[in-house]
Amino acid sequence: MKRWLVACALLAAAGCGHVPTGPAVLVLPGSGKTAEQFQVDDAACRQLASQEVERTEGGQVPAQRRYDMAYMQCMHAKGNQLPQATPRTTSSPPAPPGTPTAAPIAWPPTPAQIDCEGRGGVWRAALDFCEFPSPDRLRR
């Protein structure tokens, strides 16, 4: 019986979510802000973010993410800077010669493409022709 109670207590404790102790994001002082002003903003926004996490249900959003979002919104509203995310680039090697590639997107559509699609066809831009589905496919 004692083991059963210990197991239940451990299971209940494991169900509790992680409570954030601080932001996991970078925020920089706004232009013209002193270090002291930034620290005052930081303390106020940490408190607001903690209250926000305690007050809201997470659903699918982890507590740390909710904390960070509330913290960033508060710091931005107080005139501090959020670093811009840099787009990720891939460094894939070029495809060997002769490898098929996707056809370029042609926009605006050509008159031939408009006519093709208006008559129920499918415009094949890579081959520059209109394809109509066979009547057998339409009956299925």
LINQUIKA-V415864 format. One record per backbone hydrogen bond with DSSP energy under -0.5 kcal/mol. CO is the residue of the C=O (numbers start at 1). NH is the residue of the N-H. E is the energy in kcal/mol with one decimal. If there is no record, write none. Layout:
# LINQUIKA-V415864
co:CO nh:NH e:E
co:CO nh:NH e:E
This chain:
# LINQUIKA-V415864
co:1 nh:5 e:-1.9
co:2 nh:6 e:-2.2
co:3 nh:7 e:-2.7
co:4 nh:8 e:-2.2
co:5 nh:9 e:-2.3
co:6 nh:10 e:-2.5
co:7 nh:11 e:-2.2
co:8 nh:12 e:-2.4
co:9 nh:13 e:-2.3
co:10 nh:14 e:-2.1
co:11 nh:15 e:-1.1
co:12 nh:16 e:-0.5
co:13 nh:16 e:-1.0
co:18 nh:20 e:-0.6
co:26 nh:83 e:-0.6
co:28 nh:81 e:-2.7
co:30 nh:33 e:-2.1
co:34 nh:38 e:-2.2
co:35 nh:39 e:-2.3
co:36 nh:40 e:-2.0
co:37 nh:41 e:-2.4
co:38 nh:42 e:-2.8
co:39 nh:43 e:-2.5
co:40 nh:44 e:-2.2
co:41 nh:45 e:-2.7
co:42 nh:46 e:-2.4
co:43 nh:47 e:-2.0
co:44 nh:48 e:-2.2
co:45 nh:49 e:-2.6
co:46 nh:50 e:-2.3
co:47 nh:51 e:-2.2
co:48 nh:52 e:-2.2
co:49 nh:53 e:-2.2
co:50 nh:54 e:-2.1
co:51 nh:55 e:-2.1
co:52 nh:56 e:-1.6
co:58 nh:61 e:-2.4
co:60 nh:62 e:-0.6
co:62 nh:66 e:-2.1
co:63 nh:67 e:-2.6
co:64 nh:68 e:-2.7
co:65 nh:69 e:-2.4
co:66 nh:70 e:-2.3
co:67 nh:71 e:-2.7
co:68 nh:72 e:-2.9
co:69 nh:73 e:-2.4
co:70 nh:74 e:-2.2
co:71 nh:75 e:-2.8
co:72 nh:76 e:-2.5
co:73 nh:77 e:-2.2
co:74 nh:78 e:-1.4
co:75 nh:80 e:-2.4
co:76 nh:79 e:-1.8
co:81 nh:28 e:-3.1
co:81 nh:83 e:-0.5
co:96 nh:99 e:-1.8
co:105 nh:107 e:-0.7
co:110 nh:114 e:-2.3
co:111 nh:115 e:-2.5
co:112 nh:116 e:-2.4
co:113 nh:117 e:-2.5
co:114 nh:118 e:-2.0
co:115 nh:119 e:-1.3
co:116 nh:119 e:-0.6
co:116 nh:121 e:-2.5
co:117 nh:120 e:-1.3
co:121 nh:123 e:-0.5
co:122 nh:131 e:-2.5
co:123 nh:125 e:-0.9
co:124 nh:127 e:-0.7
co:124 nh:128 e:-1.4
co:124 nh:129 e:-1.4
co:129 nh:124 e:-3.0
co:131 nh:122 e:-3.4
co:134 nh:137 e:-0.8
co:134 nh:138 e:-1.2
co:135 nh:139 e:-1.2
co:136 nh:140 e:-0.7
